[in-house]
Amino acid sequence: MVQRAAYARHLKYLFEETLFVQWLSNSALIGLCVVAITLLVALPAGYGLARMPGRSGENLSIGIFLTYLVPRRFCSCRSREWVTLLGLQDSLWALVVVYPLSPSPFCTWLLMGFFKSVPREIEEAAIVDGCTVLGAFVKTVLPLSVPAILTVVIFAFTLTVAGVRVRADLHLLFQREARYCGSRDRF
């Protein structure tokens, strides 16, 4: 009985005296936007790399995968400039601009590996039947790639929501001294 009362008190505190619902909705909004941007970038890039002739596609894919290993701190100087140019300081949209930099390279590499497993003959048959290359991609490759797309969605959303620390990231982007960018000006 005492535990239930304490549990109810904690829930009441969480939902009535904090901004938990707003924090949760902000995280969900940022996560969904980042997933959409990641898919818009990774689907065509992964498909293009998978269908690139010769070893150039494989070499580019290794380079793209290696960019995933670069720490976010090294990217913060340029992303700070982008966010400032767009006028998005101190807003959630700053995170929507910055966060896709993290999952996009890995998701491109992941989708590229899956697109390589889809036989080219299926696309060629769709083109012979009258589809354009884009139509063949949308009507034949994408439906076969649903498991890979769902994997990318789960990965990008989880990575983003786990990384959304709105106050900490906005503080990192705008309130700190810009020592990493070679400037002493404060934003």
C-alpha positions in Angstrom: 0.0 0.0 0.0 2.8 2.4 0.9 4.7 1.5 -2.3 1.6 2.2 -4.5 1.1 5.6 -2.8 4.8 6.5 -3.4 4.5 5.3 -7.0 1.4 7.4 -7.6 3.1 10.4 -6.0 6.0 10.0 -8.4 3.8 9.7 -11.4 1.8 12.8 -10.3 5.1 14.7 -9.9 6.4 13.5 -13.3 3.3 14.5 -15.3 2.0 17.5 -13.4 5.1 19.3 -12.0 7.6 18.7 -14.8 7.6 19.2 -18.6 7.9 15.5 -19.2 5.2 15.3 -21.9 6.8 18.2 -23.7 10.2 16.6 -23.5 8.9 13.3 -24.8 7.0 15.0 -27.7 10.1 17.0 -28.6 12.2 13.9 -28.7 9.6 12.1 -30.8 9.4 15.0 -33.2 13.2 15.3 -33.6 13.5 11.5 -34.0 10.8 11.3 -36.7 12.3 14.3 -38.6 15.8 12.8 -38.5 14.5 9.4 -39.7 12.8 11.1 -42.6 15.9 13.0 -43.6 18.1 9.9 -43.1 15.9 7.9 -45.4 15.8 10.7 -48.0 19.6 10.7 -48.0 20.4 7.0 -47.5 18.0 5.4 -49.9 19.2 7.0 -53.1 22.8 7.0 -52.0 22.8 3.3 -51.0 21.1 2.3 -54.2 23.5 4.4 -56.3 26.5 2.9 -54.6 25.1 -0.6 -54.9 24.5 -0.3 -58.7 27.8 1.6 -59.4 29.9 -0.5 -61.8 33.4 -1.7 -60.9 35.2 -1.3 -57.6 34.6 2.4 -57.3 31.2 1.9 -55.5 32.8 -0.4 -53.0 35.7 2.0 -52.3 33.2 4.9 -51.9 31.1 2.8 -49.5 34.1 2.1 -47.3 34.9 5.8 -47.2 31.3 6.6 -46.3 31.3 4.0 -43.5 34.5 5.5 -42.2 32.9 8.9 -41.9 30.5 7.3 -39.4 33.4 6.7 -37.1 34.3 10.5 -37.0 33.3 11.9 -33.6 30.5 14.4 -33.6 32.7 17.0 -31.9 34.8 17.3 -35.1 31.6 18.1 -37.0 30.2 20.6 -34.6 32.1 23.6 -36.0 30.5 23.3 -39.5 27.1 22.4 -38.1 27.3 25.4 -35.8 27.8 27.6 -38.8 25.0 26.0 -40.7 22.6 26.4 -37.8 23.6 30.0 -37.4 23.2 30.8 -41.1 19.7 29.2 -41.1 18.8 31.3 -38.0 17.9 28.2 -35.9 19.8 28.9 -32.7 18.0 27.8 -29.6 15.4 25.8 -31.4 14.5 22.2 -31.8 15.0 22.6 -35.6 18.7 23.1 -34.9 18.9 19.5 -33.8 16.9 18.3 -36.8 19.6 19.9 -39.0 22.5 18.5 -37.0 21.4 15.0 -35.9 21.1 13.4 -39.4 24.9 13.8 -39.8 25.3 10.9 -37.4 23.2 8.0 -38.7 23.2 8.8 -42.4 26.6 7.3 -43.3 26.0 4.1 -41.5 22.4 3.8 -42.9 23.7 4.4 -46.4 26.3 1.7 -46.0 23.7 -0.7 -44.5 21.2 -0.1 -47.4 23.9 -0.4 -50.0 24.7 -3.9 -48.7 21.1 -4.9 -48.9 20.5 -3.4 -52.4 23.4 -5.4 -53.6 21.5 -8.6 -52.7 18.5 -7.5 -54.8 18.9 -9.1 -58.3 19.3 -6.6 -61.1 17.2 -8.8 -63.3 14.1 -7.7 -61.4 14.7 -4.1 -62.2 15.6 -4.9 -65.8 12.3 -6.7 -66.2 10.4 -3.8 -64.8 12.2 -1.4 -67.2 11.4 -3.8 -70.1 7.7 -3.7 -69.0 7.7 0.1 -69.3 8.9 1.5 -66.0 11.5 4.2 -65.8 14.6 3.6 -63.6 13.0 5.5 -60.8 9.8 3.6 -61.3 11.6 0.3 -61.2 13.3 1.3 -58.0 10.1 2.4 -56.4 7.9 -0.5 -57.6 10.4 -3.4 -57.4 13.4 -2.6 -55.2 11.7 -0.7 -52.4 9.1 -3.3 -51.6 11.8 -6.0 -51.5 13.8 -3.7 -49.2 11.2 -3.2 -46.5 13.2 -5.2 -43.9 16.3 -3.1 -44.5 14.3 0.1 -44.4 12.7 -0.8 -41.1 16.2 -1.6 -39.8 17.4 1.9 -40.8 14.3 3.5 -39.3 14.8 1.7 -35.9 18.5 2.5 -35.9 18.2 6.1 -36.8 15.3 6.7 -34.4 16.9 4.9 -31.5 20.2 6.7 -32.1 18.5 10.1 -32.3 16.2 9.7 -29.3 19.0 8.3 -27.2 21.1 11.2 -28.2 18.5 14.0 -27.7 19.6 16.0 -24.8 18.1 19.2 -26.0 19.5 21.5 -23.4 22.9 19.9 -23.4 23.3 19.9 -27.2 21.9 23.4 -27.6 24.3 24.5 -24.9 27.1 22.8 -26.6 26.3 24.4 -30.0 25.6 28.0 -28.9 26.6 28.8 -25.3 30.1 27.6 -25.1 33.1 29.4 -26.2 33.9 28.5 -29.8 37.3 27.2 -29.0 37.0 24.2 -31.4 36.4 26.5 -34.4 39.4 28.8 -33.7 37.2 31.7 -32.6 36.9 33.3 -29.2 33.5 34.9 -30.0 30.5 33.8 -28.0 27.2 33.0 -29.7 
